[in-house]
């Protein structure tokens, strides 16, 4: 009976998200006054979706530095981590990136543009490089940005191999990377399952990793260092 309830809860949350999102997107486009307001509305939407799935997200340990101008590089194990990200990370960042698959919902691209979310098209290096440089420009103007390390949902209880995107952004802008770890999403909403198991997803921030003196030739080594830092945070839970 418990498994049935968890499956019903997860399925209903996902169905609600798919059906309601186009209408919520229209509402946001009509009501959001500016970028900050749009981000706040996205945060509220994600909080409601988490409540529907009986999930929570909580900061564990120390918050990141209060000043802006950092590259936040994070992991994602499942859809639950994606929702948790939107429910909490807008407090710390000004720009984010999202996979093209999440922009297939009607009006999602327009919402992303209004909220400062860049679309990353998998396999399109030319367009991805344009997005990377937009992130660099945002950092150089004093903003903070977030970039997924794995570039996709890892689908397992752990940290997958990180791609070099966040490192290239950091090196080109000269800004430090802050490792960010989400833990609990895989157990809450496993990939390829409709179950939603009540759980609190933990969020941990690591210490900033400087990039002074690094070139793009060092991007892979820097990425491995960030991945190791996130994996170390993951192992704390």
N, C-alpha and C positions, 0 to 999 in steps of 0.2 A: 504493500500500500504506500509506503514511504517513497519508493522509487517512482510510482505512478504520480504521486503528488508533485514530486520534484520535476518530472518530465512535463506535467501539465503546466506547472509554474513557469518553467523555462520556455516552453513553446508559446504560451500566452504572451510572455514578455517580448519574445522575438516577433511574433505576429503583430502585436500592438505597435512595436517599433517600426516595422515595415509599413503597416497601414497608416499609422498616424504621422509618420515623418513628412510626407509631402505637404500635409495640411499645416503641420508645425513649421515647416520651412517657409510656407507662404506667410504665416503669421509673423515669423521673425523678420522676413524681408519688409513687411509692412510697418512693423512696430519698432525695430531696432534703430536707435537714433544715431549710433556710431559704432565703431569697431568694438569698443569696450562693452557697450550694451549688448551687442550681438554675442560676444563671448560669454557674458553673464547669463544670457538666455539659454545658450547651449549647455552651460553648467547646470542650470535648473532642470532642463530636460533630462540630462543624464542622471541627475540625482533621483528624479522621479522614476526613471527606468530601473535604476538599481533597487529602489524601494519595491517596485513591482516584482522584481526577481528575488527579493529578500536578501540583498547584498549590501554591504557597507564598505567604505574605504577609509583607512585611518593612517595618519602620519605616525611613523615610529622613529624615534631618535630625533636628531637635530634637523631643523628646517634648513633650506639653502640660504646663502647670503642674501640680505635684503636688497642690495644694489643690483641693478640690471646689467645686461651685457654678457650673458653666459649662453653656452650651447648645452642644453639638457639632452642627454642621450639615454634612452630607456629601452626596456625589454617588454615584450608582449607575448603571453602564452595563449590567450584565448580572447573571445569577444568580451568577456567580463573585464579584462584589463583595459580594453579600448574604451569601454564605458566609464571605468574608474578614472582613466586618464582625463576624460572630458569633465568628469565631476569634480576634479580637484586641481588639475595642473594649471588652469587658467589663472589661478592666484599668483603663479610664479613666472608665467611666460607671456609673451606678446604675439608670437607667431608660432605656427605649428605646420606640420606636413601631414598629409593623409594619402593613403593609397587610392588609386583611381577607382577601385572597386566600390569604395564607400561613397563615391560621387555619382553612382548610377541611379540613386534615388532621385526622383523629380525635384528640381530646384536646389539640389544639394550643392552644385557648383556655385550658384549665385550666393548661397549662404556662406560657403567657404570664402568666397571673395570678400564678402562683407565682414566676416569675422577674422580675416587675416590667416586663412588656412590655405597653404599651397598644395596643389595636386601633383603627386608623383606618379608618373606613368611607368609601370614596370617594363623594362626592356628598351626604353627610349632614352638613350644616353644623352642625346642632344638636348631634349626638353628637361631632363633631370639636371643637367649642368646649368641651365637657365634658372631653375628653381634654387639650386645651390647658391648661385650668385645673388639672387634676391634675398636669400637668408643672410648672406654676408653683408649686403647693404643694410639690412635691418639691424644687424649687430653693430655695425659701424655708426649707426645713428643712435645707439644707446639702448636698443631693445634686447630682449632675451628670446631665444627660439628653442623649439623642441624638435628632435629628429629621432625616429625609431631606429634602434640599432640593427635589428634583424631584417627590417624591411618587409616583414610579414609576421603572421602569428606562428610562433614556434610549434605549438600543438603538443608540447610535452612539459612535464614538471621540471623545468630547468631553464637555463639561458642558452639560446642558440648562438651560432656564429654571427658576429656583427659585420655589417658592411661598412665601407669607408666613408659614407656620406657625411656623417657628423664630424669626422676628423678633417675632411676637406674643408668644411664650413669653418671649423675652428682655426685651422692653419691659415686659410685665406683671410680671415678677419683678424687673426691675432688674439682671439678670445679663448678663455679657458673652457674646458668641458666639465660638466657636472654629471657623474654617473647617477642614474635614477633606476631604482629597482621596484617593480611591482611583483608581489608574491601572493598567490592564493587564487588567481583567476582560473588556472587550469583545473584546480580542484572544485571551484565553484561552478564553472560552466565548461566542461571538457569539450575540446574541438571534436566535431562529428557526433555530438550528442546534444539532445534538446534539454537535458537536465539542468536545473538551476538549484544548487545546493546552498542553503543559507550559510553565509560565511563573510568574514571581514577580510578584505584584501589589504595587505600592508603596503605602505609606500615608504621607502627609505632613500635618502639622498647621501651620496658619497662626497668626499672632499674634492674641490675643484682640481682638475689636472691641467697645468699650464702648457702652452704650446710655444713658448718663447724659443726662438732659434730653430724651430722645425720647418721643414719644407714639405712639399707634397710627396716627395720620395719617402717621407717618414710616416705617411698616412696609415699604412698597414700596421706598422709597429704600434702607433698610437691607438689604433682601433683595438688591437689585441689587449692593450693595457686597459682601455675603457671596459671592454668585455670582461676581463678578469676582475675588475673592480665591481661590476654589477653582479657577477657570479658570486663574489665574496659576500656581498650584501644579501643575495638570495639565500645563501647558506646559513644566514643568521636566524631564519625562521624555521 
